Amino acid sequence: MESALNILERLALRVSRFISNLAGIAVLWIIAVTCVDVIGRYFFNSPLYAGAEMVQVSMAFVIFFSLPGMFFKNEHIIVDLFPFFKRGYLGWVLGIIFLAVTAYCIWIIAGKTYSYAQRSLEDGDTYEYIMIPALALDHSPYLPKYLIDNFIALALFFTLGMIILRILILLSRPKSNSEFEE
């Protein structure tokens, strides 16, 4: 069991690094779109068509590509008002409890997001300005919303898997500190 967890942990670290790089590429895309939009708007009086909507959709990629690695590597925002809660057995137990509560919340949100994506598919919802005819439905040139909604749901389910793996690793290695060590 321990060797299987070690293999899964190494694989999860590689996957989280890869998807973190994808999040970085999405940030660069947002920067490029914003620069082109601003330059076009102020210097040529011709803003980028669908620029604001592309930035909004790209933000979903940044956020949901970052979540799995963030939770797996324990890099989420923590306010250390009471640092003694992070030490020893109490920190280990509290870390597992907080991860379990987070996993449950993400499970609920992912399920709701997936059902929203299915409803979006049934209703034929599309983005207002983003045109990608190759991905469009019903001969409409606009990008269907269910694609992005399904991506968000799948990213949340993947994050849930990373949290569960993190819980298993913590359960298999009770130690004096609940912090992740590479």
Salt bridges, closest charged atoms under 4 A:
GLU2 OE2 - ARG173 NE 3.45
GLU9 OE1 - ARG173 NH2 2.73
ASP37 OD2 - ARG41 NH2 3.09
ASP80 OD2 - LYS86 NZ 3.67
GLU179 OE2 - LYS86 NZ 3.07
GLU182 OE1 - ARG17 NH2 2.90
